[in-house]
Amino acid sequence: MAAQELAGRQIGFIGAGNMAEAMIRGLLAGATATPGQICAFDPLAERLAFIQSTYGIEAAADNRALVQSADIIVLAIKPQVAGDVLADAAPDTGPEKLVISIVAGLTTGTMQKALAKGTRIIRTVPNTPVFVGEGMVALADDGPAQPADYDAAAALFSPVARTAMIPEKLMDAALGVSGSGPAYVFVMIEALSDGGVKMGLPRDVALALAAQTVLGAAKMCLESGKHPGQLKDMVTSPAGTTIAALHRMEAAGVRAALIEAVEAAARRAEELGRLA
């Protein structure tokens, strides 16, 4: 189905960094697009040459050439260069172009002001697990785009991520939960591993136990349809080891710390958006 949504479409990536590479690799591995449908541009000639030779895609001469040749333009750039890139792209945008941004803090309003009138725009917030095909991407569903454009955007991300549609006003909250979320989980895995080492486990064994436990628990949450509280209760026997551990976690404020972490990340995202 995803391949049908992108059939005959030319997809251009402005920026050929790690996130763009993960998306390109996923599109090709899943046969969602062919190398002939994809082109990219990056100011680092060595990086662009690597992407071209590794994946067999086309390399554009510059931003304008890419925008001229592509139907779907993915902005995969650093926020600090967004203004210059949008200025380069603007003359060749318009109602026939779909621009999908994965740029942190770059609002739909900013893009609308910079690009030609009528350009279809979708703002997204992806996270780094797209690198292993297990990402999460929030799409702002109230921008200047058509229903078919959102289908195309979902297809674009489908090989590497799940997607969720939310109003743009909630994008900073999504960043707080999902965009920054992998870092919280990495800290949890590291801490669980440290606990195992403290109790005598070899480091490699402790790390494998911790990481696989987090992976398995997440999969249970997504696939069982049960609330995480229900799944927690399934593990928690009366007067057992798990309730003793959970009591200690509650006393240490782990739950509150995670809530506050999401809030802090979202507030900072709001601040950065105002500076953009």
Summary of the structure (lengths in Angstrom):
residues: 276
radius of gyration: 21.1
end to end distance: 36.5
largest distance: 68.2
contacts: 857
relative contact order: 0.10
helix: 61%
strand: 13%
